[in-house]
Amino acid sequence: MRWLFGVVIAVHFPLTAAAHDLGAEFTVAGDRVRVVAYYDDDVAAADASVVVLDQSENELHRGNTDAKGAWTFPRPTPAIYLVKIDAGQGHLKTVLLTITADGKAMTPEPRRAQFTRSRFPQLLLGIAIITVGALGLRWLLRVKSARDGAKQANQ
């Protein structure tokens, strides 16, 4: 019966899993925009489908990334564009890409080095939270058991 209580508690914790987040970086070189798609473990998103849309969601360019996760397309006029990347198996990324008047590519996305940094500290924090919760639950169950035993002894 105690295991059921633990399962109920675990189910109510809001957990999110990000198995292989997809990231992208954009650079402009001359009259071309280069997009590089990659996973959070810094592995290239090879053969990912990339679609560039204007603000009215009209398709401007379509292509696939190479083995290094890179693909280039002609630099559009300065404006805001929507870039959709589909690396398969549910790995989707939609990025707002701004091409500035001076020809630079800007996005609100983190840089690759930040996006692919080690998540070990977050993992340790998660394990610590689970451990503290489990120990707290164990302590509460022992206190409840001791109180129930004391009540039965007094009757």
N, C-alpha and C positions, 0 to 999 in steps of 0.2 A: 504494500500500500504506500510505503514511503517513496518508492520509485515513481509512483504516479504523481505525487505532489511535486517531485523534482522536475518531471516532464512538463507539468502544467506551468511551473515557474519559468522554465527554459523557453517554452513556446511564447510566453508573453514578453520576453526580452526582444526589443526591436533590433534585429541583426541584419546587416547588409553585407553581402559578399561581392567583391569586385574582382572576380577571377578574370584577369587579363583586361584591364582597362585599355582603351585605345586612345592614343594621343597623336597630334600632328603639329608639324612646324612648317612655316612658309617663309620662303626667301625670294627676292626678286633679283635676277641677274639679266641685265639688258632688257630685252623685250619678252622674257619668259618668267613665269612664276613656277617655282619648284616647291612641291609639297612632299614631305617625308612623313609617312605614317609608321607608327611603332607602338608596341605594347608597353605596359608599365614595367616589365622586366627587361626593357631595352632591346627586345628582339624586333627586327623589322617586320612590318605587316606586308609580306610579299603577296602580290597578285590581288591586292585590295581594289575594289571598284571605287572610283572617285568621280563625283559629278559636281560641276560648278554651275550654280544657278544665280540669276540676277534677282533683284528685289521683288520682282513679280513672279518669281519661281520658274522663269523660262530657262530651259537648259542651254548653257553656253558651250560647255566642253564636257567630254566624258572620256575616261581612260582607266588604265589599271597600273598599279605600282609595279616596279621591277623587283628583283630579288632583294634589293636593299631598302625596299619600301618607298622608293622615290618615283615621282611622275612629274612631268612639266607640261605646262599649257601656256598659250600666248597671254601676255599680260593684258588684262582688260583696262578700260578707262577708269580713272579714279571714281570709286563708289564703294558701296558695301555689297558683298556677295555672300551667298550661302554655299558652303562646301560640305557635301555629304560623302562620308567614307564608310564603306561596307567591307569589312575584312572577313565576312562569313561567320557562321556559327554564333550569331547574335552579337558580334563585335561591331557596333555602329558608333559613328561619331559625326556630329553636325557642328560645324565651326562657322562663326561669322568672321569673314575675311574682309578687311578694309584695305583697299589700295588707295594710298594717299596721293595728293597732287604731285609730290616730289618722287613718286614711283615706289614707295616702300610698302611692304606687306605688314599689316598689324592684325593681331587677334587677341582676344581676352584670355587665351589659353596659356598655361604655364610653359616655360621653356622645357626642352627635353631633359636637361640635367635635373631640374626640379621634379618633373613628372616621373622620372625613372629612379629617383633616389630610393635608398633602402627603406623598407617599411618595417624593419626589425624593431625599432622603438615602439611603433604602434602595436606590433604583435605582442611585445612584452607587456605593454599596458593592458591590452585585452586579456592576456593570461592572468595578470595580477588581479584584474577586476573579477574575473570568473573565480579565481581562487578565494578571494575575500568573500565573495557571495556564497560559495560552497561552504566555507568554514562558518560563516554566519548562519547559514541554514542548518548546518549540523549542530551548532550550539543551540539554536532555537528549538530544534527537535529534541535535544537532550534535556533542556529545561522543561519543555512540555511533558516529556516522559517522566521526569522526576516529580513534577507536580501531580501528574495523574497517579503515580505510585504512592505519593504521600496522601492523596485524597482517599485512595482505596485502603490504605493502612489505617486511616482514621475512622473508617466506617465500620 
